[in-house]
Amino acid sequence: MKTITVFDNPVLNSAVTKAWKRLVPLMFSLYFIAFIDRVNVGFAKEAMQTDIGLSNAAFALGAGIFFAAYALFGIPANLILNKIGAQKWLSFTAALWGVLSALTGLVHNETQFVILRFLLGLGEAGFYPGILLLASIYFPNKIRASVVGIFVLGVPLALTLGSPISGALLELHGFLGRPGWFWMFLLEGIPAALMGIFAFFYLDDNPAKARFLTQEEKTALIAQLSTEQQQTVTGSALTALKSIKVWHLALIYGTIQISVYGLMFFLPSQVASLMGSTIGFKVSLVAAIPWACSAFGVYFIPRIADKYPAQRVSISVLCMLAAALGLALSAFSGPVMAMAALSLSAIGFLSVQPIFWTFPPQIVSGSALAAAIGFCTTMGAFCSFLAPMIRVEVEQWFNSNTAGLMALAFITVFCALLIACLSKKKAAGKVAQPHHS
């Protein structure tokens, strides 16, 4: 990529371009691997139910408890990262979750399954908010949605490529006397551990310590970021937690995650039902279609939002309304139309997330920003924990498989309304002068 953005200062352009080339591929690779390890449990569901007697309730609890642990440790993890730096914390986090994901292949009962999912949530809690904090440390607001967009692109690609990989690994059932899901968890967990070791030697904590920048480039980048931070509230973690605006953002992010994970964990089963088949390689290929489609949205829509920053709120609202429409249509459509509708949903709720993460750095900075990001991801994790159970409970309450999807659609519309309430002035980056509460 020749140029990333155009600033008046060519030295700043050079610094941003170098930071992009150095950090964004690593951010993408780590999240790509992390997301495979996070959601591959959906492909193991049916096989684990047969092999270890895993019930639907225990699966929903295990799928969700990951996020309960994530929520418990989200804010502390980000504050630790802010204190000790990205190099140590992100590399340790990646290695830890890789080991824990691999160990999931050794569970023999429901209790062990739930415990490993909880520990995996603890292990990964610092990663996603940490990467977002790293993006705010290195990249100016003008291109931040595009940066996070490439990072989040790891999600659809992980689900597009990871789905058939997970499905293929399940076909190893019986190899060396082990079930297919053992090989899936083991072989998809090892890369994270290796990437964690690599990240320790590759990452630099901040622009001042960046080995890949000249002193002139460091100065220009630090000056630009400092200018942006002067327009925000700088304070402690308590400053962020006392902010109504931060709570508003956290609630938005939480409702987004209900939509995402209420669909994601059940998509392989839903596709299998549409195809009249069991989960395997063929189903995994079809289940990858919505994520392949969403990759285009995740790549292009945040760039449009960066080009027209005053429209970030409107673009976000449209993304969530599209997601809601797709969820509703998928509940009452035949196989072909349902897959098209699910693809629309995937485009909507994945494309909105890079745009969302441009909002917190325009409100707070410093330790307050670390806490705000941590709090938003904590709220998202808590809501993600509830998402599978919300869908299961609604379907059981109404005795209908479509009821869960409709409930998700209504929640997604509510999310769109919350986003619409954001100040467009803030979304455009025209923040008020700093004040302290």
C-alpha positions as CSV (number, residue, x, y, z in Angstrom):
1,M,0.0,0.0,0.0
2,K,1.7,3.2,-1.2
3,T,-0.1,5.8,0.8
4,I,-2.4,5.5,3.8
5,T,-3.7,9.0,4.2
6,V,-2.8,12.6,3.3
7,F,-1.7,15.0,6.0
8,D,-0.1,18.4,5.3
9,N,3.1,17.1,6.9
10,P,4.9,14.6,4.7
11,V,6.9,13.3,7.7
12,L,3.7,12.5,9.4
13,N,2.5,10.7,6.3
14,S,5.6,8.7,6.4
15,A,5.3,7.8,10.1
16,V,1.6,6.7,9.7
17,T,2.4,4.6,6.6
18,K,5.3,2.9,8.4
19,A,3.1,2.3,11.5
20,W,0.3,0.8,9.2
21,K,2.7,-1.6,7.5
22,R,4.3,-2.6,10.7
23,L,1.4,-3.0,13.0
24,V,-1.8,-3.6,11.0
25,P,-0.8,-7.0,9.5
26,L,0.2,-8.2,13.0
27,M,-3.1,-6.9,14.5
28,F,-5.0,-8.7,11.7
29,S,-3.2,-12.0,12.0
30,L,-3.6,-12.1,15.8
31,Y,-7.3,-11.4,15.6
32,F,-7.8,-13.8,12.8
33,I,-6.3,-16.6,14.9
34,A,-8.1,-15.4,18.1
35,F,-11.5,-15.5,16.4
36,I,-11.1,-19.0,15.1
37,D,-10.3,-20.1,18.6
38,R,-13.3,-18.2,20.0
39,V,-16.0,-19.6,17.8
40,N,-14.8,-23.0,16.6
41,V,-16.8,-24.4,19.5
42,G,-19.9,-24.0,17.3
43,F,-18.6,-26.6,14.9
44,A,-17.8,-29.0,17.7
45,K,-21.3,-28.7,19.3
46,E,-23.0,-31.8,17.7
47,A,-20.0,-34.1,18.0
48,M,-19.4,-33.1,21.7
49,Q,-23.0,-33.7,22.4
50,T,-22.6,-37.3,21.1
51,D,-19.2,-37.9,22.6
52,I,-19.4,-36.4,26.1
53,G,-23.1,-35.9,26.5
54,L,-23.0,-32.1,26.2
55,S,-26.5,-30.7,26.5
56,N,-27.9,-27.7,24.7
57,A,-28.0,-25.8,28.0
58,A,-24.4,-26.7,28.9
59,F,-23.3,-25.7,25.4
60,A,-25.1,-22.3,25.7
61,L,-23.5,-21.8,29.1
62,G,-20.1,-22.7,27.9
63,A,-20.4,-20.5,24.8
64,G,-21.6,-17.6,26.9
65,I,-19.4,-18.0,30.0
66,F,-16.4,-17.2,27.9
67,F,-17.7,-13.7,27.8
68,A,-18.6,-13.6,31.5
69,A,-14.9,-14.2,32.2
70,Y,-14.0,-11.7,29.5
71,A,-16.2,-9.1,31.3
72,L,-14.7,-9.7,34.7
73,F,-11.2,-9.1,33.5
74,G,-11.7,-6.6,30.6
75,I,-11.1,-3.3,32.4
76,P,-8.2,-4.6,34.7
77,A,-6.5,-6.2,31.6
78,N,-6.6,-2.9,29.7
79,L,-5.2,-0.9,32.7
80,I,-2.4,-3.5,33.0
81,L,-1.6,-3.1,29.3
82,N,-1.6,0.7,29.7
83,K,0.9,0.3,32.6
84,I,3.3,-2.4,31.3
85,G,3.0,-1.9,27.6
86,A,1.7,-3.7,24.5
87,Q,4.8,-5.8,23.9
88,K,4.6,-7.8,27.2
89,W,0.8,-7.9,27.7
90,L,-0.4,-8.7,24.2
91,S,2.2,-11.4,23.5
92,F,1.5,-13.1,26.9
93,T,-2.3,-12.9,26.2
94,A,-2.0,-14.5,22.8
95,A,0.2,-17.4,24.0
96,L,-2.0,-18.1,27.0
97,W,-5.3,-18.3,25.0
98,G,-3.6,-20.5,22.4
99,V,-2.7,-23.0,25.1
100,L,-6.1,-22.9,26.7
101,S,-7.9,-23.3,23.4
102,A,-5.8,-26.4,22.6
103,L,-6.6,-27.9,26.1
104,T,-10.3,-27.7,25.3
105,G,-9.8,-30.8,23.1
106,L,-9.1,-32.8,26.3
107,V,-12.4,-32.2,28.1
108,H,-14.5,-35.3,29.1
109,N,-17.6,-33.8,30.6
110,E,-19.8,-30.7,30.8
111,T,-18.1,-29.3,33.9
112,Q,-14.6,-29.4,32.3
113,F,-16.0,-27.8,29.1
114,V,-17.6,-24.9,31.0
115,I,-14.4,-24.4,33.1
116,L,-12.1,-24.3,30.0
117,R,-14.4,-21.9,28.3
118,F,-14.3,-19.6,31.4
119,L,-10.5,-19.8,31.5
120,L,-10.3,-19.1,27.8
121,G,-12.3,-15.9,28.4
122,L,-9.9,-14.8,31.1
123,G,-7.0,-15.5,28.8
124,E,-8.3,-13.5,25.9
125,A,-9.9,-10.7,27.9
126,G,-6.9,-8.3,27.5
127,F,-6.4,-8.9,23.8
128,Y,-9.2,-7.2,21.9
129,P,-9.4,-4.0,24.1
130,G,-5.6,-4.1,24.1
131,I,-5.4,-4.0,20.3
132,L,-7.9,-1.2,20.2
133,L,-5.8,0.8,22.7
134,L,-2.7,0.1,20.6
135,A,-4.6,1.5,17.5
136,S,-5.4,4.7,19.5
137,I,-1.7,5.0,20.6
138,Y,-0.3,4.8,17.1
139,F,-2.9,6.1,14.7
140,P,-4.6,9.5,14.3
141,N,-8.4,9.8,14.3
142,K,-8.5,10.5,10.6
143,I,-7.6,6.9,9.7
144,R,-8.6,5.0,12.8
145,A,-11.8,3.5,11.4
146,S,-9.8,2.2,8.4
147,V,-7.1,0.7,10.7
148,V,-9.7,-1.0,13.0
149,G,-11.5,-2.1,9.8
150,I,-8.5,-4.1,8.7
151,F,-8.2,-5.5,12.2
152,V,-11.9,-6.5,12.3
153,L,-11.5,-7.9,8.8
154,G,-9.9,-10.8,10.7
155,V,-13.4,-11.8,11.8
156,P,-15.1,-12.5,8.4
157,L,-11.9,-14.0,7.0
158,A,-11.5,-16.2,10.1
159,L,-15.1,-17.3,9.7
160,T,-14.8,-17.7,6.0
161,L,-11.6,-19.7,6.0
162,G,-11.9,-21.0,9.5
163,S,-15.3,-22.6,8.9
164,P,-14.1,-25.0,6.3
165,I,-10.8,-25.6,8.2
166,S,-12.8,-26.5,11.3
167,G,-15.2,-28.6,9.3
168,A,-12.2,-30.4,7.7
169,L,-10.5,-31.1,11.0
170,L,-13.7,-32.6,12.3
171,E,-13.3,-35.2,9.6
172,L,-10.2,-36.5,11.4
173,H,-12.5,-38.2,13.8
174,G,-10.9,-41.5,14.9
175,F,-7.3,-40.5,13.9
176,L,-5.0,-41.9,16.5
177,G,-8.1,-42.8,18.5
178,R,-9.1,-39.2,19.1
179,P,-12.4,-37.5,18.1
180,G,-12.4,-34.9,15.3
181,W,-13.0,-32.0,17.8
182,F,-9.8,-32.9,19.7
183,W,-7.8,-32.3,16.5
184,M,-9.7,-29.1,15.8
185,F,-9.1,-27.5,19.1
186,L,-5.4,-28.6,19.3
187,L,-4.4,-27.6,15.7
188,E,-6.3,-24.3,15.9
189,G,-4.8,-23.4,19.3
190,I,-1.1,-23.9,18.5
191,P,-0.8,-20.9,16.1
192,A,-1.9,-18.5,18.7
193,A,0.8,-19.6,21.1
194,L,3.4,-19.2,18.4
195,M,2.2,-15.8,17.4
196,G,2.3,-14.7,21.0
197,I,6.0,-15.5,21.1
198,F,6.6,-13.7,17.8
199,A,4.7,-10.6,19.0
200,F,7.0,-10.3,22.1
201,F,10.0,-9.6,19.8
202,Y,8.1,-7.6,17.2
203,L,6.0,-5.1,19.0
204,D,6.9,-1.7,20.4
205,D,4.8,-0.2,23.2
206,N,4.3,3.3,21.7
207,P,5.6,5.7,19.0
208,A,8.3,7.0,21.3
209,K,9.8,3.5,21.5
210,A,9.1,2.5,17.9
211,R,12.3,1.0,16.3
212,F,10.8,1.4,12.8
213,L,10.4,5.2,13.0
214,T,13.1,7.9,12.6
215,Q,13.3,10.5,15.4
216,E,11.7,13.1,13.0
217,E,8.8,10.7,12.3
218,K,8.3,9.9,16.0
219,T,8.1,13.6,16.8
220,A,5.6,14.3,14.0
221,L,3.3,11.4,15.0
222,I,3.5,12.1,18.7
223,A,2.6,15.8,18.1
224,Q,-0.4,14.9,16.0
225,L,-1.7,12.4,18.6
226,S,-1.1,14.9,21.4
227,T,-3.1,17.6,19.6
228,E,-6.0,15.2,19.3
229,Q,-5.8,14.2,22.9
230,Q,-5.9,17.9,24.0
231,Q,-9.5,17.9,22.7
232,T,-10.6,15.1,25.1
233,V,-11.1,14.6,28.8
234,T,-7.8,13.2,30.2
235,G,-8.2,11.5,33.6
236,S,-8.2,8.3,35.6
237,A,-10.3,5.2,35.1
238,L,-12.9,6.7,37.4
239,T,-13.3,9.6,35.0
240,A,-14.4,7.3,32.3
241,L,-16.7,5.2,34.5
242,K,-18.4,8.4,35.6
243,S,-19.1,9.6,32.1
244,I,-22.6,9.3,30.8
245,K,-21.2,9.3,27.2
246,V,-19.0,6.3,28.0
247,W,-22.0,4.4,29.4
248,H,-24.0,5.3,26.3
249,L,-21.2,3.9,24.1
250,A,-20.9,0.8,26.3
251,L,-24.7,0.1,25.9
252,I,-24.4,0.5,22.1
253,Y,-21.5,-1.9,22.0
254,G,-23.3,-4.4,24.2
255,T,-26.4,-4.6,22.0
256,I,-24.2,-5.0,18.9
257,Q,-22.6,-8.1,20.5
258,I,-26.0,-9.6,21.3
259,S,-26.7,-9.5,17.5
260,V,-23.3,-10.8,16.6
261,Y,-23.1,-13.8,19.0
262,G,-26.8,-14.6,19.0
263,L,-26.3,-15.5,15.4
264,M,-22.7,-16.6,15.2
265,F,-22.7,-19.5,17.7
266,F,-25.9,-21.0,16.1
267,L,-25.1,-20.3,12.4
268,P,-23.5,-23.8,11.7
269,S,-26.6,-25.5,13.2
270,Q,-29.0,-23.1,11.3
271,V,-27.3,-23.8,8.0
272,A,-27.3,-27.5,8.6
273,S,-31.1,-27.3,9.3
274,L,-31.6,-25.3,6.1
275,M,-29.6,-28.0,4.1
276,G,-31.2,-30.9,5.9
277,S,-27.8,-32.2,6.9
278,T,-25.4,-32.6,9.8
279,I,-22.5,-30.3,10.5
280,G,-19.4,-31.2,8.5
281,F,-17.2,-29.9,5.7
282,K,-20.1,-29.2,3.3
283,V,-22.2,-27.3,5.8
284,S,-19.0,-25.4,6.9
285,L,-18.5,-24.2,3.3
286,V,-22.1,-22.9,3.1
287,A,-21.8,-21.4,6.6
288,A,-18.8,-19.4,5.4
289,I,-20.8,-17.5,2.8
290,P,-22.2,-14.7,5.1
291,W,-18.7,-14.1,6.4
292,A,-17.2,-14.0,2.9
293,C,-19.8,-11.4,2.0
294,S,-19.2,-9.4,5.1
295,A,-15.5,-9.1,4.4
296,F,-16.3,-6.6,1.6
297,G,-18.4,-4.5,3.9
298,V,-15.8,-4.5,6.6
299,Y,-13.2,-3.4,4.1
300,F,-15.1,-0.6,2.3
301,I,-17.7,0.8,4.8
302,P,-15.2,2.0,7.4
303,R,-13.2,3.8,4.6
304,I,-16.4,5.5,3.5
305,A,-16.9,6.6,7.2
306,D,-13.3,7.9,7.3
307,K,-13.9,9.9,4.1
308,Y,-17.1,11.4,5.5
309,P,-16.6,11.6,9.3
310,A,-19.7,13.7,9.8
311,Q,-21.8,10.8,8.6
312,R,-20.3,8.2,10.9
313,V,-23.4,8.0,13.0
314,S,-25.8,7.8,10.0
315,I,-23.6,5.0,8.4
316,S,-23.6,3.1,11.7
317,V,-27.4,3.3,12.0
318,L,-27.8,2.0,8.5
319,C,-25.5,-0.9,9.2
320,M,-27.6,-2.0,12.2
321,L,-30.9,-1.6,10.4
322,A,-29.5,-3.8,7.6
323,A,-28.5,-6.4,10.2
324,A,-31.9,-6.3,11.8
325,L,-33.6,-6.7,8.4
326,G,-31.4,-9.7,7.5
327,L,-32.1,-11.4,10.8
328,A,-35.9,-11.1,10.4
329,L,-35.9,-12.2,6.8
330,S,-33.7,-15.3,7.6
331,A,-36.3,-16.5,10.0
332,F,-39.0,-16.9,7.4
333,S,-37.2,-17.6,4.1
334,G,-36.1,-20.6,2.1
335,P,-32.5,-21.7,2.0
336,V,-31.3,-19.4,-0.8
337,M,-33.1,-16.3,0.5
338,A,-32.1,-17.1,4.1
339,M,-28.4,-17.2,3.2
340,A,-28.7,-13.9,1.4
341,A,-30.4,-12.4,4.5
342,L,-27.8,-13.8,6.8
343,S,-25.1,-12.3,4.6
344,L,-26.8,-8.9,4.9
345,S,-26.8,-9.2,8.7
346,A,-23.2,-10.2,8.8
347,I,-22.2,-7.2,6.6
348,G,-24.2,-4.9,8.9
349,F,-23.0,-5.9,12.4
350,L,-19.4,-6.5,11.4
351,S,-19.0,-3.3,9.4
352,V,-20.3,-1.1,12.2
353,Q,-17.7,-2.1,14.7
354,P,-14.6,-0.3,13.2
355,I,-16.7,2.9,13.0
356,F,-17.9,2.5,16.6
357,W,-14.3,2.4,17.9
358,T,-13.6,5.9,16.5
359,F,-16.0,7.3,19.1
360,P,-14.3,6.6,22.5
361,P,-10.9,8.3,21.7
362,Q,-12.9,11.5,20.8
363,I,-14.3,11.6,24.3
364,V,-11.5,10.6,26.7
365,S,-7.7,9.9,26.5
366,G,-4.9,8.5,28.7
367,S,-5.9,6.1,31.4
368,A,-9.5,7.2,31.0
369,L,-9.4,6.0,27.4
370,A,-8.0,2.6,28.5
371,A,-10.8,2.3,31.0
372,A,-13.4,3.4,28.5
373,I,-12.3,0.8,25.9
374,G,-12.1,-1.8,28.7
375,F,-15.6,-0.9,29.9
376,C,-17.1,-1.0,26.5
377,T,-15.6,-4.4,25.8
378,T,-16.7,-5.6,29.2
379,M,-20.3,-4.6,28.5
380,G,-19.9,-6.3,25.1
381,A,-18.6,-9.4,26.8
382,F,-21.5,-9.4,29.3
383,C,-24.0,-9.1,26.6
384,S,-22.2,-11.7,24.5
385,F,-22.6,-14.0,27.5
386,L,-26.3,-13.4,27.5
387,A,-26.7,-13.7,23.7
388,P,-26.8,-17.5,23.3
389,M,-29.0,-17.9,26.3
390,I,-31.4,-15.2,25.1
391,R,-31.9,-17.0,21.8
392,V,-32.3,-20.4,23.5
393,E,-34.7,-19.1,26.1
394,V,-36.9,-17.2,23.6
395,E,-37.1,-20.2,21.3
396,Q,-38.1,-22.5,24.2
397,W,-40.6,-19.9,25.5
398,F,-42.4,-19.6,22.2
399,N,-41.6,-23.1,21.1
400,S,-40.3,-21.8,17.8
401,N,-36.9,-21.7,16.1
402,T,-37.8,-18.4,14.4
403,A,-38.6,-16.6,17.7
404,G,-34.9,-16.3,18.7
405,L,-34.0,-14.7,15.4
406,M,-36.9,-12.2,15.7
407,A,-35.8,-11.3,19.2
408,L,-32.3,-10.6,17.9
409,A,-33.8,-8.4,15.2
410,F,-35.7,-6.3,17.7
411,I,-32.6,-5.9,19.8
412,T,-30.6,-4.8,16.7
413,V,-33.2,-2.1,15.9
414,F,-32.9,-0.9,19.5
415,C,-29.2,-0.6,19.0
416,A,-29.7,1.5,15.9
417,L,-31.9,3.9,17.9
418,L,-29.1,4.1,20.5
419,I,-26.6,5.0,17.9
420,A,-28.9,7.6,16.4
421,C,-28.9,9.3,19.7
422,L,-25.2,10.0,19.5
423,S,-24.1,13.5,18.9
424,K,-23.1,13.9,15.3
425,K,-20.8,16.7,16.4
426,K,-18.9,14.3,18.5
427,A,-18.9,11.6,15.8
428,A,-17.4,14.0,13.3
429,G,-14.5,14.6,15.7
430,K,-15.5,18.2,16.6
431,V,-15.3,17.6,20.3
432,A,-15.8,20.2,23.0
433,Q,-12.9,21.8,24.7
434,P,-11.4,19.8,27.6
435,H,-13.1,19.9,30.9
436,H,-12.8,17.8,34.1
437,S,-15.5,16.5,36.3
